[in-house]
């Protein structure tokens, strides 16, 4: 009788253990695992801007509580805009950055202005004014933790 109770108790413990591990696997890092799949790991970064060697490393980082970042910067040509008090036209570009550390400082090509801070969702829009046409600049956006992305845009147009 004791053997049967002991066997029943062990069976119950094993069944509960298997059930709980399956439940935890689905909830804890399922969003990170999904983001890392289908080559997503190639564009994601750790909270310090580090890259991942493969999908397994990415999933492990997320499962251990690490935050995944997918920073990007897109450039939109706003055309010839009057930006000077003198009324001079310049080619202006909006550079929209997303996927960075929220409320972190922003550095563009290593330069930081005291007011450049990503908003609460890790986004920022900067404006680039080209003084002359034919320029194809590359700008590097880096947050205070090292999460980074670059954008190459242009060629700029001549507005004179």
MARBA-3410 file (N, C-alpha, C, O; in Angstrom, 1 decimal):
160
0.8,-1.2,0.0,0.0,0.0,0.0,0.9,1.3,0.0,0.6,2.2,-0.7 ~ 1.9,1.2,0.8,2.8,2.4,0.9,3.5,2.6,-0.5,3.8,3.7,-0.9 ~ 3.9,1.5,-1.1,4.5,1.6,-2.4,3.6,2.2,-3.5,4.1,3.0,-4.2 ~ 2.4,1.8,-3.4,1.4,2.4,-4.4,1.3,3.9,-4.2,1.3,4.7,-5.1 ~ 1.2,4.3,-2.9,1.0,5.8,-2.6,2.3,6.5,-3.0,2.2,7.6,-3.5
3.5,5.9,-2.7,4.7,6.5,-3.1,4.8,6.7,-4.6,5.2,7.7,-5.1 ~ 4.4,5.6,-5.3,4.5,5.6,-6.8,3.5,6.7,-7.3,3.8,7.4,-8.3 ~ 2.3,6.7,-6.8,1.3,7.7,-7.2,1.8,9.1,-6.9,1.6,10.0,-7.8 ~ 2.5,9.4,-5.8,3.0,10.7,-5.4,4.1,11.1,-6.4,4.2,12.2,-6.9 ~ 5.0,10.1,-6.7,6.1,10.4,-7.6,5.6,10.7,-9.0,6.1,11.6,-9.7
4.6,10.0,-9.5,4.0,10.2,-10.8,3.4,11.6,-10.8,3.5,12.3,-11.8 ~ 2.7,12.0,-9.8,2.1,13.3,-9.7,3.1,14.4,-9.8,2.9,15.4,-10.5 ~ 4.2,14.2,-9.0,5.3,15.2,-9.0,5.9,15.4,-10.4,6.1,16.5,-10.9 ~ 6.1,14.3,-11.1,6.7,14.3,-12.4,5.8,15.0,-13.4,6.2,15.8,-14.2 ~ 4.5,14.6,-13.3,3.5,15.2,-14.2,3.4,16.7,-14.0,3.3,17.4,-15.0
3.4,17.1,-12.8,3.3,18.6,-12.5,4.5,19.3,-13.0,4.5,20.4,-13.5 ~ 5.7,18.7,-12.8,6.9,19.3,-13.2,7.0,19.5,-14.8,7.4,20.5,-15.2 ~ 6.6,18.4,-15.5,6.6,18.5,-17.0,5.6,19.6,-17.4,5.9,20.4,-18.3 ~ 4.4,19.6,-16.8,3.4,20.6,-17.2,3.8,22.0,-16.9,3.6,22.9,-17.7 ~ 4.5,22.3,-15.8,4.9,23.6,-15.5,6.1,24.1,-16.3,6.2,25.3,-16.7
7.0,23.2,-16.7,8.1,23.6,-17.5,7.6,23.9,-18.9,8.2,24.9,-19.6 ~ 6.6,23.2,-19.4,6.1,23.6,-20.7,5.4,24.9,-20.7,5.5,25.7,-21.6 ~ 4.6,25.2,-19.6,3.9,26.5,-19.5,4.9,27.6,-19.4,4.7,28.7,-20.0 ~ 6.0,27.4,-18.6,7.0,28.5,-18.5,7.7,28.8,-19.8,8.0,29.9,-20.1 ~ 8.0,27.7,-20.6,8.7,27.9,-21.9,7.8,28.8,-22.8,8.4,29.5,-23.6
6.5,28.7,-22.8,5.7,29.4,-23.7,5.6,30.9,-23.3,5.3,31.7,-24.1 ~ 5.7,31.2,-22.0,5.4,32.6,-21.6,6.7,33.4,-21.4,6.7,34.6,-21.8 ~ 7.8,32.9,-20.8,8.9,33.7,-20.4,9.6,34.4,-21.6,9.8,35.6,-21.5 ~ 10.0,33.7,-22.6,10.8,34.3,-23.7,10.2,34.1,-25.0,10.9,34.2,-26.0 ~ 8.9,33.8,-25.1,8.3,33.5,-26.4,8.4,34.7,-27.3,8.6,34.5,-28.5
8.2,35.9,-26.8,8.3,37.1,-27.7,9.8,37.2,-28.2,10.0,37.6,-29.3 ~ 10.8,37.0,-27.3,12.2,37.1,-27.7,12.5,36.0,-28.7,13.2,36.3,-29.6 ~ 12.0,34.8,-28.4,12.3,33.7,-29.3,11.8,34.0,-30.7,12.4,33.7,-31.7 ~ 10.6,34.5,-30.8,10.0,34.8,-32.0,10.8,35.9,-32.8,11.0,35.8,-34.0 ~ 11.2,36.9,-32.0,12.0,38.0,-32.6,13.3,37.5,-33.2,13.8,38.1,-34.1
13.9,36.6,-32.5,15.2,36.0,-32.9,15.1,35.1,-34.1,16.1,34.8,-34.7 ~ 14.0,34.5,-34.4,13.8,33.6,-35.4,13.8,34.2,-36.8,13.7,35.4,-36.9 ~ 13.9,33.4,-37.8,13.9,33.8,-39.2,14.9,34.9,-39.5,14.6,35.9,-40.1 ~ 16.1,34.7,-39.0,17.3,35.7,-39.1,17.0,37.0,-38.4,17.8,38.0,-38.7 ~ 16.0,37.1,-37.5,15.8,38.3,-36.8,17.0,38.7,-35.9,17.3,39.8,-35.7
17.7,37.6,-35.4,18.9,37.8,-34.6,19.9,38.7,-35.2,20.8,39.3,-34.6 ~ 19.9,38.7,-36.6,21.0,39.4,-37.3,20.8,40.9,-37.2,21.8,41.7,-37.4 ~ 19.6,41.4,-36.9,19.4,42.8,-36.8,19.1,43.3,-35.4,19.0,44.5,-35.1 ~ 19.1,42.4,-34.5,18.8,42.7,-33.1,20.1,43.0,-32.3,21.2,42.5,-32.7 ~ 20.0,43.7,-31.2,21.2,44.1,-30.4,20.8,43.9,-28.9,19.7,43.9,-28.6
21.9,43.6,-28.1,21.7,43.6,-26.7,21.5,45.0,-26.1,21.6,46.0,-26.9 ~ 21.3,45.1,-24.9,21.1,46.5,-24.3,22.3,47.3,-24.2,22.3,48.5,-23.9 ~ 23.5,46.7,-24.6,24.7,47.4,-24.7,25.2,47.6,-26.1,26.3,48.1,-26.4 ~ 24.3,47.2,-27.1,24.7,47.4,-28.5,25.4,46.2,-29.1,25.8,46.3,-30.2 ~ 25.5,45.1,-28.3,26.2,44.0,-28.8,25.4,43.2,-29.8,24.1,43.2,-29.7
26.0,42.5,-30.7,25.3,41.7,-31.7,25.3,40.2,-31.2,26.0,39.9,-30.3 ~ 24.6,39.4,-31.9,24.5,38.0,-31.6,25.1,37.1,-32.7,25.0,37.4,-33.9 ~ 25.8,36.0,-32.3,26.4,35.1,-33.2,25.4,34.3,-34.0,25.7,33.8,-35.1 ~ 24.3,34.0,-33.3,23.3,33.1,-34.0,21.9,33.3,-33.2,21.9,34.0,-32.2 ~ 20.9,32.6,-33.7,19.6,32.7,-33.1,19.6,32.1,-31.7,18.9,32.7,-30.8
20.3,31.1,-31.4,20.3,30.5,-30.1,20.9,31.4,-29.1,20.3,31.5,-27.9 ~ 21.9,32.2,-29.4,22.5,33.1,-28.5,21.5,34.3,-28.2,21.4,34.7,-27.1 ~ 20.8,34.7,-29.2,19.8,35.7,-29.1,18.7,35.3,-28.2,18.3,36.0,-27.3 ~ 18.2,34.1,-28.4,17.1,33.5,-27.6,17.5,33.4,-26.1,16.8,33.7,-25.2 ~ 18.8,32.9,-25.9,19.3,32.7,-24.6,19.4,34.0,-23.8,19.1,34.1,-22.6
19.9,35.1,-24.5,20.0,36.4,-23.9,18.6,36.9,-23.5,18.4,37.4,-22.4 ~ 17.6,36.7,-24.3,16.3,37.2,-24.0,15.7,36.3,-22.9,15.0,36.9,-22.0 ~ 15.9,35.0,-22.9,15.4,34.1,-21.8,16.0,34.5,-20.5,15.4,34.2,-19.4 ~ 17.2,35.0,-20.5,17.9,35.3,-19.2,17.5,36.7,-18.7,18.0,37.2,-17.7 ~ 16.5,37.3,-19.4,16.0,38.6,-18.9,16.5,39.8,-19.7,16.2,40.9,-19.4
17.4,39.6,-20.7,18.0,40.6,-21.5,16.9,41.3,-22.4,16.0,40.6,-22.9 ~ 17.1,42.6,-22.6,16.2,43.3,-23.5,16.8,43.4,-24.9,17.9,43.7,-25.1 ~ 15.9,43.0,-25.9,16.4,43.1,-27.3,16.0,44.4,-27.9,14.9,44.9,-27.7 ~ 17.0,44.9,-28.7,16.7,46.2,-29.4,16.9,46.0,-30.9,17.8,45.3,-31.3 ~ 16.0,46.6,-31.6,16.1,46.6,-33.1,16.1,48.0,-33.6,15.1,48.4,-34.2
17.2,48.7,-33.5,17.3,50.1,-33.9,17.3,50.2,-35.4,17.8,49.4,-36.1 ~ 16.7,51.3,-35.9,16.8,51.7,-37.3,16.6,53.2,-37.4,16.1,53.9,-36.6 ~ 17.2,53.7,-38.5,17.1,55.1,-38.8,16.6,55.2,-40.3,17.3,54.6,-41.2 ~ 15.6,55.9,-40.6,15.2,56.1,-42.0,15.2,57.6,-42.3,15.0,58.5,-41.4 ~ 15.5,57.9,-43.5,15.7,59.3,-44.0,14.6,59.6,-45.0,14.3,58.8,-45.9
14.0,60.7,-44.8,12.9,61.2,-45.7,13.3,62.6,-46.2,13.5,63.5,-45.4 ~ 13.4,62.8,-47.5,13.8,64.1,-48.1,12.6,65.0,-48.1,11.5,64.7,-48.6 ~ 12.7,66.1,-47.4,11.6,67.0,-47.2,11.6,68.1,-48.4,10.7,68.9,-48.5 ~ 12.6,68.0,-49.2,12.8,68.9,-50.3,13.4,70.2,-49.9,14.0,70.4,-48.8 ~ 13.3,71.2,-50.8,13.9,72.5,-50.6,13.0,73.3,-49.6,11.8,73.6,-49.9
13.6,73.7,-48.5,12.9,74.3,-47.4,13.7,75.6,-47.0,14.9,75.6,-47.0 ~ 12.9,76.6,-46.7,13.6,77.9,-46.2,13.9,77.6,-44.7,13.0,77.5,-43.9 ~ 15.2,77.6,-44.4,15.5,77.3,-43.0,16.3,78.5,-42.4,16.5,78.5,-41.2 ~ 16.8,79.4,-43.2,17.5,80.6,-42.6,16.6,81.8,-42.5,15.6,81.9,-43.2 ~ 17.0,82.7,-41.7,16.3,84.0,-41.6,16.5,84.8,-42.9,15.8,85.7,-43.2
17.6,84.5,-43.6,17.9,85.1,-44.8,17.0,84.7,-46.0,17.1,85.2,-47.1 ~ 16.2,83.6,-45.7,15.4,83.1,-46.8,16.1,82.2,-47.8,15.5,82.0,-48.9 ~ 17.2,81.6,-47.4,17.9,80.7,-48.3,17.3,79.3,-48.2,17.0,78.8,-47.1 ~ 17.2,78.7,-49.4,16.6,77.4,-49.5,17.7,76.3,-49.2,18.8,76.5,-49.7 ~ 17.4,75.3,-48.5,18.3,74.2,-48.3,17.5,72.9,-48.5,16.3,72.8,-48.2
18.2,71.8,-48.9,17.6,70.5,-48.9,17.5,69.9,-47.5,18.6,69.8,-46.9 ~ 16.3,69.7,-47.0,16.2,69.2,-45.6,15.7,67.8,-45.6,14.8,67.4,-46.4 ~ 16.3,67.0,-44.7,15.9,65.6,-44.5,15.5,65.4,-43.1,16.1,65.9,-42.1 ~ 14.4,64.6,-42.9,14.0,64.1,-41.6,14.6,62.7,-41.4,14.4,61.9,-42.2 ~ 15.3,62.6,-40.3,15.9,61.3,-39.9,15.2,60.7,-38.7,15.4,61.2,-37.6
14.4,59.7,-39.0,13.6,59.1,-37.9,14.2,57.9,-37.3,14.4,56.9,-38.0 ~ 14.6,58.0,-36.1,15.2,56.9,-35.4,14.3,56.2,-34.4,13.5,56.8,-33.7 ~ 14.2,54.8,-34.5,13.4,54.1,-33.6,14.1,52.8,-33.1,15.1,52.4,-33.7 ~ 13.6,52.3,-32.0,14.2,51.0,-31.5,15.4,51.2,-30.6,16.2,50.2,-30.4 ~ 15.6,52.4,-30.0,16.7,52.6,-29.2,16.3,52.6,-27.7,15.1,52.4,-27.4
17.2,52.8,-26.8,16.9,52.8,-25.3,16.1,54.0,-25.0,16.5,55.1,-25.2 ~ 14.9,53.8,-24.5,14.0,55.0,-24.1,14.7,55.9,-23.1,15.4,55.5,-22.2 ~ 14.5,57.2,-23.3,15.0,58.3,-22.4,16.6,58.3,-22.3,17.1,58.8,-21.3 ~ 17.2,57.7,-23.3,18.7,57.7,-23.3,19.2,58.9,-24.1,18.5,59.4,-25.0 ~ 20.4,59.3,-23.8,21.1,60.3,-24.6,21.3,59.9,-26.1,21.5,58.7,-26.3
21.3,60.8,-27.0,21.5,60.5,-28.4,22.8,61.1,-28.8,23.1,62.3,-28.6 ~ 23.6,60.3,-29.5,24.9,60.8,-30.1,24.8,60.6,-31.6,24.4,59.5,-32.1 ~ 25.0,61.6,-32.4,25.0,61.5,-33.9,26.5,61.8,-34.3,27.0,62.8,-34.1 ~ 27.1,60.7,-35.0,28.5,60.8,-35.4,29.4,61.2,-34.2,30.4,62.0,-34.4 ~ 29.1,60.7,-33.0,29.9,61.0,-31.8,29.6,62.3,-31.1,30.1,62.6,-30.1
28.7,63.2,-31.7,28.4,64.5,-31.2,27.1,64.4,-30.4,26.2,63.8,-30.8 ~ 27.1,65.0,-29.2,25.9,65.0,-28.4,25.6,66.5,-28.0,26.4,67.2,-27.6 ~ 24.3,66.9,-28.3,23.9,68.2,-27.8,23.0,67.9,-26.6,22.3,66.9,-26.5 ~ 23.1,68.7,-25.6,22.4,68.4,-24.3,20.9,68.1,-24.4,20.4,67.4,-23.5 ~ 20.3,68.6,-25.4,18.8,68.3,-25.6,18.5,67.1,-26.3,17.3,66.7,-26.5
19.5,66.4,-26.9,19.2,65.2,-27.7,19.0,64.0,-26.8,20.0,63.4,-26.3 ~ 17.7,63.6,-26.6,17.4,62.5,-25.8,16.3,61.7,-26.5,15.3,62.3,-27.0 ~ 16.4,60.4,-26.6,15.3,59.6,-27.2,14.1,59.7,-26.3,14.2,59.8,-25.1 ~ 12.9,59.7,-26.9,11.7,59.8,-26.1,11.4,58.5,-25.4,12.2,57.6,-25.4 ~ 10.3,58.4,-24.7,9.9,57.3,-23.9,9.7,56.0,-24.6,9.7,54.9,-24.0
9.6,56.0,-25.9,9.5,54.8,-26.7,10.8,54.5,-27.5,10.8,53.7,-28.4 ~ 11.9,55.3,-27.2,13.2,55.0,-27.9,13.2,55.6,-29.3,14.0,55.1,-30.1 ~ 12.5,56.7,-29.6,12.5,57.3,-30.9,13.0,58.7,-30.8,13.0,59.3,-29.8 ~ 13.4,59.2,-32.0,13.8,60.6,-32.1,13.8,61.0,-33.6,14.2,60.1,-34.4 ~ 13.4,62.2,-33.9,13.5,62.7,-35.2,14.5,63.9,-35.3,14.3,64.9,-34.6
15.6,63.7,-36.1,16.5,64.8,-36.2,16.4,65.3,-37.6,15.8,64.7,-38.5 ~ 16.9,66.5,-37.9,16.8,67.1,-39.2,18.2,67.4,-39.7,19.0,68.0,-39.0 ~ 18.4,67.1,-40.9,19.7,67.3,-41.6,19.5,68.3,-42.7,18.6,68.1,-43.6 ~ 20.3,69.4,-42.7,20.1,70.4,-43.8,21.4,70.4,-44.6,22.5,70.6,-44.1 ~ 21.2,70.1,-45.9,22.3,70.1,-46.8,22.5,71.5,-47.4,21.6,72.1,-47.9
23.7,72.0,-47.4,24.1,73.3,-47.9,24.2,73.3,-49.4,24.1,74.3,-50.1 ~ 24.5,72.1,-50.0,24.6,72.0,-51.5,24.2,70.6,-51.9,24.1,69.7,-51.1 ~ 23.9,70.5,-53.2,23.5,69.2,-53.7,24.6,68.2,-54.0,25.8,68.6,-54.0 ~ 24.2,67.0,-54.2,25.1,65.9,-54.6,25.8,65.3,-53.4,26.8,64.5,-53.7 ~ 25.4,65.5,-52.2,26.1,64.9,-51.0,25.3,63.6,-50.7,24.1,63.6,-50.7
26.0,62.6,-50.3,25.4,61.3,-49.8,26.0,61.0,-48.5,26.9,60.2,-48.4 ~ 25.5,61.6,-47.4,26.1,61.4,-46.1,25.6,60.1,-45.4,24.6,59.6,-45.7 ~ 26.5,59.7,-44.5,26.1,58.6,-43.6,26.2,59.1,-42.2,27.2,59.7,-41.8 ~ 25.1,58.9,-41.4,25.1,59.4,-40.0,24.9,58.2,-39.1,24.1,57.3,-39.4 ~ 25.7,58.1,-38.0,25.6,57.1,-37.1,24.9,57.6,-35.8,25.3,58.5,-35.2
23.8,56.9,-35.5,23.0,57.2,-34.3,23.4,56.2,-33.2,23.3,54.9,-33.5 ~ 23.8,56.6,-32.0,24.1,55.7,-30.9,23.4,56.3,-29.6,23.5,57.5,-29.4 ~ 22.8,55.4,-28.9,22.3,55.9,-27.6,23.3,55.8,-26.5,24.4,55.2,-26.7 ~ 23.0,56.2,-25.3,23.9,56.3,-24.2,24.4,54.9,-23.7,25.3,54.8,-23.0 ~ 23.7,53.8,-24.2,24.1,52.5,-23.8,24.9,51.7,-24.9,25.4,50.6,-24.6
25.0,52.3,-26.1,25.7,51.7,-27.1,24.9,51.1,-28.2,25.4,50.6,-29.2 ~ 23.5,51.1,-28.1,22.7,50.6,-29.1,22.8,51.6,-30.3,22.8,52.8,-30.1 ~ 23.0,51.0,-31.5,23.4,51.9,-32.7,22.8,51.5,-34.0,22.4,50.3,-34.2 ~ 22.6,52.4,-34.9,22.2,52.2,-36.2,22.7,53.4,-37.1,22.9,54.5,-36.6 ~ 22.9,53.1,-38.4,23.4,54.1,-39.3,22.4,54.3,-40.5,21.6,53.4,-40.7
22.5,55.4,-41.1,21.6,55.7,-42.3,22.5,56.4,-43.3,23.2,57.4,-43.0 ~ 22.4,56.0,-44.5,23.0,56.7,-45.6,21.9,57.2,-46.5,21.0,56.4,-46.9 ~ 22.0,58.4,-46.9,20.9,59.0,-47.6,21.4,60.0,-48.6,22.6,60.4,-48.6 ~ 20.6,60.3,-49.6,20.9,61.3,-50.6,20.9,60.6,-52.0,20.4,59.4,-52.0 ~ 21.5,61.1,-53.0,22.2,62.4,-52.9,21.2,63.6,-52.7,20.1,63.6,-53.1
21.8,64.5,-52.0,21.0,65.7,-51.7,20.8,66.5,-53.0,21.6,66.3,-54.0 ~ 19.8,67.4,-53.0,19.5,68.2,-54.2,20.0,69.6,-54.0,20.1,70.1,-52.9 ~ 20.3,70.3,-55.1,20.7,71.7,-55.0,19.4,72.5,-55.1,18.6,72.4,-56.0 ~ 19.3,73.4,-54.1,18.1,74.3,-54.0,18.4,75.7,-54.5,17.5,76.5,-54.4 ~ 19.6,76.0,-55.0,19.9,77.4,-55.4,19.5,77.6,-56.8,19.6,78.7,-57.3
END
